[in-house]
Amino acid sequence: MKNASVYFWSILFVYLFMGLPHAEVYRWLNDDGELIYGDKPPEGSRADAVPIENRAAQGMKFATPEQVEQFHTDAQTRKKTEPAPGNSNLSKSYCRRYRSDLNKIEIYLQHTYSVRDAQKASDLRKIIKRECSDINLSAEDNRSRCRSYHEEIVKTEIYLEHTPNPRDKQKVKDLRKQIARECE
């Protein structure tokens, strides 16, 4: 019923901005307290007429309840024929990022332990288990991420040539470990 309500809202806006000569639109509350718009109010309910200005658009009319039902049936059919969520490129992208973030945190935890990071790693393992167990990532999937790791190493090593510091030295070591885990 909620989708029908959204549909009627959109029709109302079309009528408000484009108009329909001599059209009458009514609004009423259904049993669930949702505001419904339509060209014929249900019998026995109190409905208010919504004034609509007479404008140039003609030939527009509300969908019948059968047409609305057919629209929802078609949407359900499309949903059933779409690929499973775990197989989409978007899911692969998220899983790739989750695994990369987990690797980064686990490597960091080897030399700098924090409760917050340990909890984040635990949470990422749970997310990966729930959402990514049926997704296989090939080396091809990680190519651009690996390229960015290599670029980051090169930039950091160049910086270290003139400004050596322990933090950036550790960063290079951590990136090399992450490359070993994800890219080779």
N, C-alpha and C positions, 0 to 999 in steps of 0.2 A: 504494500500500500504506500510505502514511503516513496518508491520510484514513481508511482502515479502522481503523487503530490508534487514531486520535482517536475514532472512532465507538465502538469497543469500550470505551475509557476512560470515555466518557460513560455507556454502558450500565452499566458496573461501578459507577459512582457512584450511579446510580439504584437499583441493587440493594442497594448498601451502606446507603443511607439509607432506602429504602422496603421493601426485602426482597422475597423471593419464596419461598413455601413450598416446601421440598424442592428448591430449585434448586441446581444444581452449576455452578460457574464455574471455568474452568481458565485458567492463564496459562502462556505459553511464549515462547521467543525464536524469531523466524523466521530465515531465512537471512541477512538483513541486520542481525541483532542487535537488531531492534525488539521491544519487549515487546508481546505480543498477548494479548487476553482473548477467551474464547469459551466456548460451552456444550459443545463437542466438540473435544478436542485433535486435531491431525493425527496420523495413524498413524505410528509409528516415532519420534516426538519425545517428549522428556521434558517433561511438563507438571505443574505443581503445582496442586492443588485450592485454591481460594480460599474460605474459610468465609464464608457469608452467613447472617446471623441470620434466623430465621423471623419475619416481620412481617405487617402487615395487607394489604398490596398483593397482589392476585392478578391473574392473567390476563396478566402481562407475559412476554414472551419475546424472545430475541435475533432480530435480523434474519437471514434466510438470506443466504448469499453472493449469491444472485440478487437479493434485495432491495437489498443494499448496492450491487451493480453498477448496478441500475436507478436508485438514488439518484444515483450519480455520473454516469450518462448524462443524467439529467434536469438535473443541475447544469451539465453541459457545454452542453446545449441552451439553458438559460436564459442562459448566458454569451454564446452566439453571437447571441442575439436582443436583448441589451442594446445600447444605443447605444454607439458608439465612444468611448473615453475622452476624446478631444480635444473632444467635443461636450458634455460634461457641464457643469453649472453650477459644479461644484467646479473643474474645469480652467480655466474662464473666470475664476473668482475668483483662482486662483493666477497666471494669466497677467497679469491686470490688476495684481496686486500686483508681479509681476516688472517689468513695464513702468514702473510708477510708481516703484519703487525705482531702476531704471536711469536714469530721467529725473532723479530727485533727485540721484543721484551725479554724473551728467554735468554738471548745473548747478553743483554744488558744486566739481567739478574745474576749472571755468572760472576760479574765483578762488582756490582753495586746493588745490593739487596734492599728492597723496600716492600713493606706490607702492601702498599697501594698497587705497586706494579705486579706483585705476586697475585693479588686478587684480580687484577685486570687480565693477566695471563690465564687464570682459571676461568674467568668469564668468557674469554675468547675461545678456549677449548670447548666449552659448553655450546657456544654459538656454532662453532664449526661442526661439532657432533650432530647438532639438530638440523642445521640448514645445508651443510655441505657434504654429508656422508655419501650421497649418490653422485657427486660431481667430481669428475677426474680432470685435473688440469695437466695439460701437456707442457713440455718445455716451450713450445710455441706460444702458449698463453702467457708465459712469464717474460717473454723477450723484451718488451718495452720497460718493464720494471727493472730487469737485470741491467739494461742499458743505462738506466738512471742511476743505479748503484755504482756502476763503473765511472760514470761522469762525476758523481759525488766524490769518489775516491781520488780521481785526478785533481779536482779542484782543491780538495783538502790537502793533498800532498804538495801541491804548488804553494799553498798558503803556509804549510809547515816549513818550507824551505827558508822563508824569511821571518816567520814568527812561530817558532816551535813552542808547543804547549801540550801538557799531558792529556787534556781533554780531547783535542783533535787527533792525537796519536791513537788514543783508545777508539775514537770514532772510526778511523781507518781500519783498525783491527776488527771491530765489530762488523763493518761493512763487508770485509773479506769473508768473515764467518757466515754472514747472511748470504753472500753470493755462493759460497760453498753449499749451503743448505738448499737454496732455491734455484740456482742457475746452472749447476754443472751436473 
